[in-house]
Amino acid sequence: MLWLVMLRRLSLVLAFASLALASPALAQDDARQLFTQGQAAYETGDYDSAVRLWLRAYELDPRPLLQYNLAQAYERLGQLDAAVRAYRVYVDATPGDDQRATNARARIASLEQRVGQTGITLTGGPQGARVLIDGQDRGLLPRPDPYRVEPGSHRIVVRADGFEDFVATVAVSAGQQVSVPVEMRAGASGTAADTAGGGGGISTVGLIVAIAGAAILAGGGVFGGLALGQAGDAPSNVGPAADDARTMALVADIMFGGGGAVLLAGVILMFVLEPDLGGSARVVPLLGPQLAGAAVEGRF
């Protein structure tokens, strides 16, 4: 009986050993398949999928060459910081005389230089205006050289006594410099407006709400006219034409009720909200390498 127990234990040991040997082989097979899929995605220009597949392959089989491939995909996506990190992992794990390692070192130097050139240049604006980028004080205008920033989206505020704040949101790609023209209108500065106790006038936010209500009322009038015309053309009170007329009349009623409520709310807000504290609104430019537009920014 003793030899049977020993035989069973030996078989269990051999089984566990075979599983341990098979697992790395299976992981390598999966990693190889993921690498092939990532290569196909890279060749078709789908760099996001290539990165995702190669990262999964690296988790299963952490071969340095995958980091070299990842770095190239990151470069195509404009993610230069990630590309530098991937190149460094490859260089640290690769002999110095390897040609790819030499190329990776050259790419690291080039990419770091490009990242260091990422910035925002402000043109125009009153002399002595204070510049804040992402809430940090960056000095006074004029400044001919660019403000160094990290790649990504940044909020710019320019303040000067006697002028309304200039506000812009800017998207900057790695290695790129974006020029932002500063145009400021005469009026209360943002700092003064934030501490003022009032000021009279009409709230811009209330005015916008009132205009929206008026537009809804106008739409209700259009639907009401169409409903009357449809009802007049209907041969009887039943049938598809009569049903369409009733539907348009119902829509007109809803728009009249809703538009009237919105218009009334807007009129109230025009005189209840403080124009400086609660009802200020401004058009904020949105700038970037492939973006140009504007957004409405308001404070309640």
C-alpha angles and dihedrals in degrees: 000000000000092000090052091055091048091048091052092049090050091051090052091050091050091048093052091046092052091051091050090051093045096049096066090046091052091046090051091050091051091046091050090051092049091048091053091049090048091050090053091049091048092051091053092050096253094132095162091060091044091055092047093050095044092049090055090047091051091052089056097040114012100207115164093227089068089062090054090053091045090053091055091050091048089053091054089051092050092243094135097165090055090046091054091050092050092048090051092052089052094047093048091053098042131076114258095241093058111117093221090052089053090050090047091054090052091049091050091055092047095046094047089053091051092048089051090056094057108120153131124245120202118206126190125000128127119300112262095024113149119238124212121184116190088344095306121121108241100178135257137315139284101058117158096188120073126261108246112234139165118259111272140056121332135184116222124198122182117191132187134163111263094020136090115248117269110222127184137163113216130190112207124190121213112279093012131115118211120202116215120192111217114216116175129185124216112259143090114332120241092249092054093044091053091057101035119112098217140314111197124234130103124309112245092211091053090049091053091050091049092051090050090052091050090051091053090050090051089052089051090053090053092051091045091054091048090050092053091049092048091048091051091052094047112105092215144355091269132058137059095301092053091046091052091050092052091048093052090046090053091050090049091052092050092048092047091052096043095041092050091051092049092047092050091048090050093051090050092048091049090066102026100051117073108243093222103035107032109007106045118127132175140179109249117201117228114209135178145133091283100013134084123160146095141253134199114245120191139172123219 
